[in-house]
Amino acid sequence: MPNYPDVMDKLVSLCKRRGFVFQSSEIYGGTGSVWDYGPLGVELKRNLQDRWWNAMVRQRDDIEGLDSAILMHPRVWEASGHVGGFVDPLVDCSNCKKRFRADDPKIKGTPGTPDAQCPACGMKGTLSAPRLFNLMFKTFMGPVEDTAAIIYLRPETAQGTYVNFLNVQQSTRQKIPFGIAQIGKAFRNEITPGNFIFRTREFEQMEMQFFVEPGTDMEWFEYWKAERMKWHQGLGLAHERLQYHQHTNEELAHYARAAFDVQFDFGGTLGFQEIEGIHNRGDFDLGQHQKFSGKKLEYFDHASNKRYTPFVVESAVGPNRTLLALLVNGYREEAVEGESEGRTVLGLKAALAPIKAGVFPLVKKDGMPEMAHRIANDLRNAFPVFYDDSGAIGRRYRRQDEIGTPFCITVDGESAGANTVTVRDRDTLAQERIAVDRLREYIGTRIAE
Ligand code: GAP
């Protein structure tokens, strides 16, 4: 199995320098494990989310979209098991006041006993016995800050879907099997966040809950397992960097009857890590919400004259983590023949690249800037382009390579007379001469590949 290099530090630097991802509140020293998406990052994330929405909602007649609120009735989280069960055991050091997960491999000895050693300050006997810590962010609804007003920031979008199961089913007249998909923010007060945008405290999820007749759930589980792997491969992630991981009984979440992760190999010491979870949640969630709300969440199948609580097969993927996988997968440094300086390339699939084409006048005279502006303005109606006339042409190519722009269009000495330009391919470096009238169609077709 190839051992991919660790490119994380290089990516963090590229992402800041080129405007993909910035640390949140950086001028105040940053907020722990919270990140902002800059001009290129927001385009890339949106392209990824649109691709998911397209595949899951627009292209299918058996999945409906939903956008439920982040704030929900606090009983939702009691029913879902998050108030009681969404916990990590933590230990505190009474000397340096640092907090660790109880299973942190850096802790020597058993926390709570005199032999345990704090991994931060090195003192012995200062670590508390493990205490359970809930990962949900709490806040208050309304002006009174008492326990009756506690409300949570949702740790997953899925619960907003379950409580709307009947609203969606009845308003769309969908028949089982059918799914509900949504994209939205989720919040987890992670104890060991890190690895850039891999594990953060504020992130997004793209989740789809597929409601099926009990007994058909494992068939659908296998279907979605295969479908979702194909989707990740279709993003351009190297096939050999993707694998399934089956959850053991110890790993299974409280709601899951069966679960597989789709893992991506992030290289270095991080290696294979989850980017998506596919879960057979049975009737756990709808059953719990029926119990806690007292409202029936059943489905009546007219054809078979049967009434039942549907089972759920869930596909849950994080766009932030998948975006990181795309960056890691696409990042490469390479030598260029005949040039002393190498180049850095983000080999993003053209459909996902934030900018589809750079448009350059070879020199800033002879009408070339005017023609290049006209071309850029025309193409901008179809896809994002970037006009650049500063510096040597080689430098301009390199700047686009580094942000993953698949095509660079250059207006040169022949352009005005022949109404043609050169189009350079980011990966092959081949240059083709294309008629200006054909540019939209040419690039449009290549982006759709
Ligand atoms: N509704 C099921 C659920 O939330 P999960 O495996 O906890 O399942 C699904 O989360 C996906 O959400 C993960 O595969 C990951 O891509 C993303 N995710 C979870 N926690 C995250 C975090 N702290 N930071 C970034 N992404 C996260």
Boltz pocket constraint, residues with backbone or C-beta under 6 A from the ligand:
constraints:
  - pocket:
      binder: B
      contacts: [[A, 155], [A, 156], [A, 157], [A, 158], [A, 188], [A, 190], [A, 197], [A, 198], [A, 199], [A, 200], [A, 201], [A, 202], [A, 203], [A, 204], [A, 205], [A, 207], [A, 274], [A, 275], [A, 276], [A, 277], [A, 314], [A, 316], [A, 317], [A, 318], [A, 319], [A, 320], [A, 321], [A, 322]]
      max_distance: 6.0
